[in-house]
Amino acid sequence: MHMMEHRSADVRHSHAVAREAAVAARANARPEPGKGMSTGTSLSPEDIRRIVADMVG
């Protein structure tokens, strides 16, 4: 039981990490100073979902 709970927690954590990595990767692709936040907000949920799906596999 404990192993199952731990595994599901790991899955949620890895998805959060992948999402952060995807946003960071997109921000790094456009390295203008001060543009990180505006670049992140310009991503649509579909863009984020596609990037995360590509990273997670």
MIDREN-881678 format. One line per field, with one value per atom (N, C-alpha, C, O, CB): residue in one letter; chain; atom name; y, z, x. Coordinates in Angstrom, 2 decimals, padded with zeros to 5 digits. Each point is the difference from the previous one (the first is absolute). Glycine has a CB too. Layout:
<pts>
rest = [A_...]
kette = [A_...]
atom = [CA_...]
c2 = [Y_...]
c3 = [Z_...]
c1 = [X_...]
</pts>
This chain:
<pts>
rest = [M_M_M_M_M_H_H_H_H_H_M_M_M_M_M_M_M_M_M_M_E_E_E_E_E_H_H_H_H_H_R_R_R_R_R_S_S_S_S_S_A_A_A_A_A_D_D_D_D_D_V_V_V_V_V_R_R_R_R_R_H_H_H_H_H_S_S_S_S_S_H_H_H_H_H_A_A_A_A_A_V_V_V_V_V_A_A_A_A_A_R_R_R_R_R_E_E_E_E_E_A_A_A_A_A_A_A_A_A_A_V_V_V_V_V_A_A_A_A_A_A_A_A_A_A_R_R_R_R_R_A_A_A_A_A_N_N_N_N_N_A_A_A_A_A_R_R_R_R_R_P_P_P_P_P_E_E_E_E_E_P_P_P_P_P_G_G_G_G_G_K_K_K_K_K_G_G_G_G_G_M_M_M_M_M_S_S_S_S_S_T_T_T_T_T_G_G_G_G_G_T_T_T_T_T_S_S_S_S_S_L_L_L_L_L_S_S_S_S_S_P_P_P_P_P_E_E_E_E_E_D_D_D_D_D_I_I_I_I_I_R_R_R_R_R_R_R_R_R_R_I_I_I_I_I_V_V_V_V_V_A_A_A_A_A_D_D_D_D_D_M_M_M_M_M_V_V_V_V_V_G_G_G_G_G]
kette = [A_A_A_A_A_A_A_A_A_A_A_A_A_A_A_A_A_A_A_A_A_A_A_A_A_A_A_A_A_A_A_A_A_A_A_A_A_A_A_A_A_A_A_A_A_A_A_A_A_A_A_A_A_A_A_A_A_A_A_A_A_A_A_A_A_A_A_A_A_A_A_A_A_A_A_A_A_A_A_A_A_A_A_A_A_A_A_A_A_A_A_A_A_A_A_A_A_A_A_A_A_A_A_A_A_A_A_A_A_A_A_A_A_A_A_A_A_A_A_A_A_A_A_A_A_A_A_A_A_A_A_A_A_A_A_A_A_A_A_A_A_A_A_A_A_A_A_A_A_A_A_A_A_A_A_A_A_A_A_A_A_A_A_A_A_A_A_A_A_A_A_A_A_A_A_A_A_A_A_A_A_A_A_A_A_A_A_A_A_A_A_A_A_A_A_A_A_A_A_A_A_A_A_A_A_A_A_A_A_A_A_A_A_A_A_A_A_A_A_A_A_A_A_A_A_A_A_A_A_A_A_A_A_A_A_A_A_A_A_A_A_A_A_A_A_A_A_A_A_A_A_A_A_A_A_A_A_A_A_A_A_A_A_A_A_A_A_A_A_A_A_A_A_A_A_A_A_A_A_A_A_A_A_A_A]
atom = [N_CA_C_O_CB_N_CA_C_O_CB_N_CA_C_O_CB_N_CA_C_O_CB_N_CA_C_O_CB_N_CA_C_O_CB_N_CA_C_O_CB_N_CA_C_O_CB_N_CA_C_O_CB_N_CA_C_O_CB_N_CA_C_O_CB_N_CA_C_O_CB_N_CA_C_O_CB_N_CA_C_O_CB_N_CA_C_O_CB_N_CA_C_O_CB_N_CA_C_O_CB_N_CA_C_O_CB_N_CA_C_O_CB_N_CA_C_O_CB_N_CA_C_O_CB_N_CA_C_O_CB_N_CA_C_O_CB_N_CA_C_O_CB_N_CA_C_O_CB_N_CA_C_O_CB_N_CA_C_O_CB_N_CA_C_O_CB_N_CA_C_O_CB_N_CA_C_O_CB_N_CA_C_O_CB_N_CA_C_O_CB_N_CA_C_O_CB_N_CA_C_O_CB_N_CA_C_O_CB_N_CA_C_O_CB_N_CA_C_O_CB_N_CA_C_O_CB_N_CA_C_O_CB_N_CA_C_O_CB_N_CA_C_O_CB_N_CA_C_O_CB_N_CA_C_O_CB_N_CA_C_O_CB_N_CA_C_O_CB_N_CA_C_O_CB_N_CA_C_O_CB_N_CA_C_O_CB_N_CA_C_O_CB_N_CA_C_O_CB_N_CA_C_O_CB_N_CA_C_O_CB_N_CA_C_O_CB_N_CA_C_O_CB_N_CA_C_O_CB_N_CA_C_O_CB_N_CA_C_O_CB]
c2 = [-001.20_001.20_001.25_000.93_-002.17_001.24_001.17_000.19_001.12_-001.42_-000.79_000.10_000.61_000.82_-002.81_001.59_000.56_001.51_000.76_-002.96_002.61_001.42_000.77_001.08_-001.60_-000.05_000.68_000.12_001.02_-001.89_-000.19_000.03_001.08_000.73_-003.19_002.57_001.00_001.41_000.90_-002.49_001.76_001.30_000.32_001.14_-001.43_-000.71_000.21_000.42_000.86_-002.56_001.10_000.34_001.46_000.73_-003.12_002.82_001.40_000.92_001.02_-001.68_000.30_000.84_000.11_001.09_-001.76_-000.45_000.02_000.85_000.67_-002.96_002.26_000.84_001.47_000.81_-002.61_002.17_001.39_000.42_001.10_-001.32_-000.65_000.32_000.15_000.91_-002.16_000.37_000.07_001.31_000.62_-003.13_002.93_001.24_001.18_000.88_-001.88_001.03_001.09_000.00_001.06_-001.17_-001.08_-000.10_000.48_000.65_-002.59_001.64_000.42_001.52_000.61_-002.77_002.77_001.46_000.62_000.99_-001.14_-000.42_000.52_-000.15_000.90_-001.47_-000.56_-000.23_001.01_000.53_-002.97_002.71_000.97_001.40_000.77_-002.19_001.75_001.31_000.12_001.06_-000.95_-001.19_000.04_000.10_000.47_-001.81_000.91_000.09_001.46_000.34_-002.65_003.16_001.43_000.77_000.43_-000.74_000.49_000.48_001.52_000.53_-002.48_002.67_001.44_000.24_-000.65_001.10_000.46_000.26_000.51_000.87_-000.37_-001.04_000.46_-000.56_000.37_001.66_-002.91_-000.52_-001.35_-000.53_001.75_-001.78_-001.34_-000.13_-000.94_000.70_001.19_-000.14_000.20_-000.74_001.53_000.20_000.24_-001.17_-000.35_002.84_-003.10_-001.17_-001.13_-000.71_001.40_-000.87_-001.09_000.20_-000.95_000.64_001.56_000.23_-000.06_-000.19_001.59_-001.23_-000.05_-001.43_-000.23_002.36_-003.10_-001.41_-000.34_000.30_-000.90_-000.04_-000.48_-001.31_-000.68_001.82_-001.52_-001.30_-001.15_-001.00_001.91_-000.78_-001.06_-000.08_-001.09_001.41_000.83_000.00_-000.70_-000.85_002.99_-001.78_-000.60_-001.50_-000.78_002.93_-002.55_-001.42_-000.75_-001.10_001.64_000.06_-000.66_-000.13_-001.04_001.94_000.17_-000.03_-001.04_-000.79_003.22_-002.45_-000.97_-001.42_-000.90_002.57_-001.87_-001.33_-000.43_-001.16_001.57_000.53_-000.33_-000.38_-000.94_002.50_-000.85_-000.26_-001.29_-000.78_003.25_-002.69_-001.18_-001.25_-001.09_002.49_-001.24_-001.16_-000.53_-000.98_000.41]
c3 = [000.00_000.00_000.00_-000.78_002.01_-000.35_000.07_-001.31_-000.45_002.94_-003.08_-001.25_-001.11_-000.78_001.46_-000.74_-001.01_000.20_-000.96_000.82_001.36_000.26_-000.38_-000.59_002.44_-001.51_-000.31_-001.50_-000.50_002.63_-002.86_-001.44_-000.63_-000.88_000.90_000.41_-000.58_000.32_-000.82_001.03_000.98_000.35_-000.91_-000.43_002.83_-002.70_-000.90_-001.39_-000.64_001.93_-001.75_-001.32_-000.02_-000.93_000.58_001.36_000.04_000.04_-000.68_001.86_-000.39_000.13_-001.35_-000.39_002.81_-003.12_-001.27_-001.03_-000.81_001.31_-000.46_-000.92_000.30_-000.92_000.70_001.49_000.37_-000.45_-000.51_002.48_-001.77_-000.41_-001.51_-000.51_002.49_-002.70_-001.47_-000.47_-000.94_000.80_000.80_-000.39_000.24_-000.86_001.40_000.63_000.29_-001.00_-000.48_002.91_-002.76_-000.95_-001.37_-000.71_002.00_-001.68_-001.30_-000.07_-001.00_000.78_001.28_000.03_-000.02_-000.69_001.96_-000.50_000.04_-001.37_-000.45_002.90_-003.10_-001.31_-001.01_-000.82_001.35_-000.48_-000.93_000.29_-000.92_000.74_001.46_000.37_-000.47_-000.47_002.46_-001.85_-000.41_-001.51_-000.50_002.52_-002.75_-001.46_-000.45_-001.11_000.94_001.03_-000.30_001.12_000.94_-002.21_001.18_001.13_000.20_000.66_-001.01_-000.18_000.26_001.50_000.64_-002.93_002.87_001.44_000.36_-000.68_000.77_000.99_000.49_-000.76_000.29_000.43_-001.68_-000.80_000.51_-000.55_-001.40_002.98_000.45_000.35_-000.44_001.28_-000.05_000.46_-001.16_-000.11_002.39_-003.12_-001.10_-000.98_-000.59_000.85_-000.44_-000.88_000.59_-000.73_-000.08_002.13_000.64_-000.12_-000.25_001.83_-001.39_-000.03_-001.43_-000.19_002.25_-003.07_-001.38_-000.46_-001.03_000.56_001.24_-000.34_000.29_001.08_-000.58_-001.46_000.26_000.76_-000.05_-002.03_002.79_000.69_-000.96_000.39_001.24_-002.89_-000.98_-000.30_-000.14_-000.86_000.90_-000.22_001.16_-000.22_-001.09_002.53_001.18_000.01_000.28_001.01_-001.58_000.01_-001.03_000.27_000.47_-001.93_-001.04_000.41_-000.20_-001.54_002.33_000.42_001.08_-000.04_-000.53_001.55_001.08_-000.55_000.42_001.23_-002.58_-000.58_-000.73_000.07_-000.31_-000.46_-000.70_001.00_-000.25_-001.62_002.99_000.97_000.77_000.23_-000.03_000.20_000.78_-000.88_000.45_001.10_-002.79_-000.90_-000.09_-000.70_001.27]
c1 = [000.85_-000.85_000.88_-000.21_-001.63_002.81_000.87_000.77_000.20_000.00_000.23_000.75_-000.86_000.48_000.90_-002.64_-000.90_-000.15_000.10_-001.32_000.97_-000.17_001.26_-000.07_-001.54_002.76_001.26_000.18_000.46_000.55_-001.38_000.17_-000.88_000.46_000.10_-001.81_-000.89_000.51_-000.13_-001.82_002.52_000.56_001.18_000.16_-000.90_001.56_001.13_-000.49_000.61_000.73_-002.42_-000.53_-000.44_000.34_-001.08_000.00_-000.43_001.21_000.03_-002.16_003.13_001.19_000.72_000.43_-000.20_-000.10_000.73_-000.75_000.62_000.33_-002.28_-000.77_000.24_000.15_-001.89_001.76_000.25_001.39_000.19_-001.74_002.53_001.37_000.07_000.66_000.25_-001.59_000.02_-000.63_000.49_-000.61_-000.98_-000.65_000.93_000.13_-002.39_002.92_000.93_001.15_000.42_-001.03_001.12_001.11_-000.44_000.78_000.16_-002.17_-000.50_-000.09_000.39_-001.67_000.76_-000.11_001.39_000.24_-002.41_003.10_001.36_000.67_000.70_-000.54_-000.39_000.60_-000.55_000.76_-000.48_-001.57_-000.59_000.54_000.26_-002.34_002.24_000.53_001.45_000.41_-001.96_002.33_001.40_000.13_001.02_-000.43_-001.61_000.04_-000.12_000.40_-001.40_000.47_-000.11_000.70_-000.66_-001.54_003.51_000.78_-000.02_000.90_000.52_-002.41_-000.03_-000.16_-000.84_-000.15_001.76_-000.12_-001.38_-000.56_003.00_-003.00_-001.29_-001.19_-001.14_002.28_-000.90_-001.10_-000.51_-000.97_001.91_-000.31_-000.35_-001.48_-000.66_002.96_-002.82_-001.38_-000.98_-000.98_001.66_-000.44_-000.94_000.04_-001.03_001.33_000.86_000.08_-000.81_-000.71_003.00_-002.20_-000.74_-001.50_-000.73_002.63_-002.36_-001.44_-000.55_-001.20_001.42_000.65_-000.48_-000.24_-000.62_001.85_-000.72_-000.24_-001.46_-000.52_002.93_-003.05_-001.36_000.07_001.03_-001.89_-000.21_000.00_000.29_000.61_-002.26_001.23_000.27_001.50_000.54_-002.83_002.95_001.45_000.71_000.86_-001.03_-000.21_000.63_-000.26_000.91_-001.18_-000.96_-000.33_000.85_000.49_-002.85_002.54_000.78_001.47_000.62_-002.20_002.13_001.40_000.20_000.95_-000.70_-001.15_000.12_-000.14_000.73_-001.66_000.00_-000.17_001.27_000.40_-002.87_003.12_001.24_001.09_000.76_-001.39_000.71_001.06_-000.26_000.92_-000.54_-001.63_-000.33_000.02_000.35_-001.75_001.03_-000.03_-001.39_-000.25_002.59]
</pts>
